[in-house]
Amino acid sequence: MQFQHKIAAVLFGIFMLLTTPVALANLLPEDNAVKSEYMEVQRDSEVYSLVGEHVIPVGEVKRGQLIQVFPADAEYYEFKFGYGTGFIDKSDVRGIGKSRKVKEDDLGELHKPLTNQNLITQRPTNVYTAINNQSEVFGVLEENLRYPIIGKLKDSLNNTWYEVNIGERLGYISELDAEIDSGIPVLTYHHMLKNDENKRFRNTSTTTSDVAFSNQMAYLKQAGYDTISLYQLEAYLHNRINLPGKVVVLTFDDGLKSVYRYAYPVLKNYGFRATTFVISSRIKRHPQKWNPDSLQFMSISELKEIQDVFDIQSHTHFLHRLDNKRQPILLSRSLHNIEFDFEHSRRALSQFNPHVLYLAYPFGGYNKNAIQAAKDAGLHMALTTVRGKVKPGDNLYTLKRLYILRTDSIPIMAERIANKPSMPVAH
């Protein structure tokens, strides 16, 4: 317990540095040029890592196992853990005597993580030293972890095993003990009203009720989901960060006053974070008197007030309109025109956020010009309304999202965001 407190205290500063938007957006794989050595674990030893925003116990390494460690704080060593760093108490490991030869595992080019391939642990999960559950146990991974897979192997009974790297040692996890990561759900919301005041928008699918939203957020909290930022999502898509198994991204399009009025207090109460994609030309200079019969947009002061919960990103400046054929006007604009708008939006939103790196296409409409303009304007990712989850290997400028409607029951929501493959369907 004392070691855990020490780790948490020392790593809080590291966490604060690594979880800034710029750091997460530009996170690079760690440099292993620091001198390392293999050491033997003297007792079943609990290990820790930064997962999402918290330094937590992530499992244990069994007595007698070897791991490659790096010099660190006076009380712990560092070692490779997933896409980040693990920590082990120095008193739990010892140097290897000259009589013991280390047979290093082959971790060359053939053992780079497979694209799109992470596993998710649903319970404490044994990591074996061979593809046989009668073989020696190297260690245990805790539940609710995403962990990169190096390879897939078949045993003599044709069962699949996932190959992983922990501390530069190869370990094996049975497919019966873990699930393949199907991606992270990015949930989409727009307008929000109380049922008794919703007269104009009852037939609008993108308008949800305050009660439905509150119940959905209560479910996420009760079911153990964490909310992550788009900066963390980008790092996940680049295979640069360890995340829990149960995470969602919450997004709100347009920058509507109803989000300030109804969603913000609920999210703040649960300690959740979210992103609002703001139409920068529609920001009001002063707050408007509440009128549930019209679509109202947040003011400068309201946007600043919600920033303890909401990250502010772009929903374009003047391009959130339909043409006379009811098609998104963005689709008929030139590359130069779109790029100019995206850059204008970034500048306009810089008063709230100096790190406007993400865009939601208006009405979900995009084409080759829109994608190229997003890249040229310096945006890192762009989101659509095509239904599905996101995972490493996806095109960063056509990312999918999911709608949870006011008519969807909590069991339907639970099924939609659960870790299972989903077929993308155009919204």
C-alpha positions, 0 to 999 in steps of 0.5 A, spaced: 500 500 500 505 504 501 508 503 494 502 504 491 501 511 494 508 513 493 507 511 485 501 515 485 504 521 488 510 521 484 506 519 477 501 525 478 506 530 476 508 525 470 500 524 468 499 532 468 505 533 463 502 527 459 495 528 459 495 535 456 492 536 449 498 537 446 502 532 449 497 527 448 496 529 441 503 528 439 505 523 444 511 518 441 513 511 443 517 511 449 525 511 447 528 505 450 535 508 449 536 508 457 540 502 459 536 496 461 537 489 465 533 483 466 531 482 473 528 476 477 521 477 481 523 475 488 515 474 490 508 475 486 509 482 485 503 487 484 505 492 478 502 499 476 501 503 470 498 509 468 491 507 465 487 513 462 488 518 467 489 514 473 495 510 476 492 503 478 494 496 479 494 492 473 496 485 475 502 482 478 508 478 475 509 471 478 515 469 483 521 467 479 519 470 472 524 475 469 522 482 466 527 487 463 527 493 467 529 501 466 532 505 472 527 510 475 525 513 482 529 510 488 523 505 490 521 502 483 523 500 476 520 501 470 518 496 465 514 496 458 507 495 459 502 495 453 503 502 450 506 505 456 510 504 462 509 499 468 512 500 475 514 495 480 517 495 487 525 495 487 524 490 493 520 485 489 526 484 484 533 482 484 539 482 479 540 475 476 546 471 478 552 469 473 550 462 473 543 464 470 543 465 463 537 469 460 534 467 454 531 473 451 525 472 447 525 474 440 521 481 440 524 483 433 520 485 427 515 480 427 513 481 434 510 488 433 503 489 435 498 487 430 494 493 427 487 494 430 488 488 435 488 489 442 484 485 447 480 487 453 480 483 460 473 482 463 476 479 469 483 477 472 486 474 466 492 469 467 498 470 462 502 463 461 509 462 458 506 457 453 500 456 449 497 451 454 493 453 460 497 447 464 504 451 463 507 456 468 503 462 469 508 468 468 503 473 471 496 476 471 492 482 468 487 485 472 480 486 469 478 492 464 484 493 461 486 494 453 492 490 452 496 490 445 496 483 441 503 481 438 500 475 435 495 470 434 497 462 435 493 456 435 494 450 440 494 443 438 486 443 439 486 449 434 484 454 440 486 461 439 492 464 443 493 471 444 501 473 444 503 479 448 509 483 451 510 484 458 517 487 460 520 485 454 517 477 455 512 474 451 506 471 454 500 468 452 492 469 453 487 464 451 481 467 447 477 464 452 479 469 457 479 475 454 475 479 448 478 482 442 477 490 442 472 492 437 473 499 438 471 505 442 464 508 442 463 515 440 456 518 442 453 523 439 448 528 442 445 535 439 439 538 442 436 537 449 429 539 452 424 537 458 418 533 455 413 538 457 416 543 454 418 540 447 413 542 442 417 543 436 422 538 436 418 532 438 419 529 431 426 530 431 431 524 432 437 528 434 433 531 440 433 527 446 429 529 453 433 531 459 430 525 463 433 520 458 440 523 458 440 523 465 438 516 465 443 514 460 449 518 464 447 514 470 447 507 466 454 509 464 457 511 471 453 505 474 456 500 469 463 503 470 465 506 464 470 512 464 469 518 459 475 520 455 477 526 451 478 526 443 486 527 445 486 521 449 482 518 443 487 520 438 493 517 442 489 510 442 488 510 435 495 511 434 497 506 439 500 510 444 496 510 450 493 505 455 486 505 456 481 501 460 476 497 457 470 500 458 471 507 455 466 512 451 467 519 448 461 524 449 460 529 443 455 534 442 454 538 436 452 545 434 454 548 441 446 549 443 444 553 449 440 546 451 446 543 452 449 548 457 442 548 461 441 540 461 447 536 459 452 540 463 450 539 470 449 532 469 456 531 466 459 535 472 455 531 477 458 524 475 465 527 473 464 526 466 468 529 460 465 531 453 466 535 447 462 540 444 463 541 436 461 549 436 459 552 430 463 558 431 459 564 427 453 562 431 456 564 438 452 569 442 455 575 445 451 575 451 446 569 453 439 569 451 433 568 455 431 561 455 426 559 449 424 552 448 421 553 442 427 555 438 434 553 437 438 557 441 446 557 441 451 558 447 454 565 448 461 567 450 460 566 457 456 560 457 462 556 453 467 559 458 463 556 464 462 549 461 470 548 460 471 544 466 467 539 463 467 540 455 472 541 450 471 546 445 472 543 438 470 545 431 463 544 427 465 549 422 464 557 421 459 558 416 458 551 412 453 549 417 447 550 412 444 546 407 443 548 399 436 548 395 437 540 394 437 539 402 444 537 401 450 539 406 453 546 402 460 543 404 459 538 399 459 543 393 464 548 396 471 548 393 477 545 397 480 553 398 473 555 400 472 549 405 479 550 408 478 557 409 472 556 413 476 550 417 481 555 419 477 561 420 473 556 425 479 554 429 481 562 429 474 564 432 474 558 437 482 559 440 479 564 445 476 558 448 481 553 446 488 554 443 488 546 441 482 546 436 484 540 433 478 536 431 472 537 427 465 534 426 462 535 419 456 539 418 450 534 418 455 528 417 457 530 410 464 530 407 467 528 401 475 528 398 475 536 398 473 536 406 478 531 408 483 534 404 481 541 407 481 538 414 488 536 413 491 542 410 487 546 416 492 542 421 486 538 424 488 531 427 481 528 426 474 529 423 468 525 425 462 523 421 455 521 423 456 514 420 454 509 425 460 504 428 466 505 433 473 507 432 479 503 433 486 503 431 487 503 423 481 507 422 481 513 417 482 519 422 478 524 417 472 519 417 471 517 424 464 513 426 460 515 431 453 512 435 447 515 436 443 513 443 436 516 442 431 518 447 426 512 445 432 507 446 432 503 452 438 502 457 438 495 455 439 497 447 444 503 449 448 497 453 448 493 447 450 498 442 456 500 446 458 494 449 465 491 446 462 487 440 463 488 433 458 492 430 456 493 422 457 500 420 450 503 417 449 510 414 445 515 418 
